[in-house]
Amino acid sequence: MVSQPGLVGAPGTPPTPAPYAQTAPPIGAGPAGWIPDPPRQLALWATILTGAFTAMTVLSAVVAPQTVEALKDTLEGALDGSATGATGFDAVGTLTQFVGLASFIVLALWMSKVRSNRKARGEDVTGPPAVEWWGWFIPLANYVLPFLGMRGITRGRVGAGVLLGWWLPFAAYWLMSVAAQIPLFGAIDFATGEIADPDALDVIVPLTWAQAALLVVSWVFLFVTIRTATAKDDQPVH
């Protein structure tokens, strides 16, 4: 009887492997030389959207004087009952919020993809798991947790100095955003319900410019971080 490949061979010889038989890669780690798909598209859109959010913040600084005057009119109108509807500045602010939300989502998706790729390659990834999603929403701790997440997924690829160049200006931008709200309270006399010092709102203009400058610096380092980490995600495992 003639033996068939992969079934029975001559007596005393091992079975012949079936042609084109392949061994499945181990779960959780690829074989040597295996390269997972790098998140190029996510990197591109994370760069574009975070850049768009930064550009819109700069635009907000450019029109800040007009925005402050419109705010004064709105506050005075709210007190005497002559307040008008939403202005063009409100529309810009709303659009900026939507762009900011979209940039956060895509950046988190990029971070998640880098994390999963490194794990699939058998690399150790430090930092809290999935912190790129939940770490932004923990009061006070959100000034540290996203940085730890980024440090964990880019360790060995992006220097700590570059990451600090991204995170420290961004954290300062957040603080400046809170500081820009304080003049609103100083402009109103809550005892009488009247505008006590409209000129107190003028400080919002330099604060807005400070926010824009900080965010530009932060975005430059974020761009370097995304580009470098994505490029090194395209290297084979040895």
Secondary structure, 3 states (H helix, E strand, C coil): CCCCCCCCCCCCCCCCCCCCCCCCCCCCECCCCCCCCCCHHHHHHHHHHHHHHHHHHHHHHHCHHHHHHHHHHHHHHHHHCCCCCCCHHHHHHHHHHHHHHHHHHHHHHHHHHHHHHHHHECCCCCCCCCHHHHHHHCCCHHHCHHHHHHHHHHCCCCCHHHHHHHHHHHHHHHHHHHHCCHHHHHHEECCCCEECCHHHHHHHHHHHHHHHHHHHHHHHHHHHHHHHHHHHCCCCCC
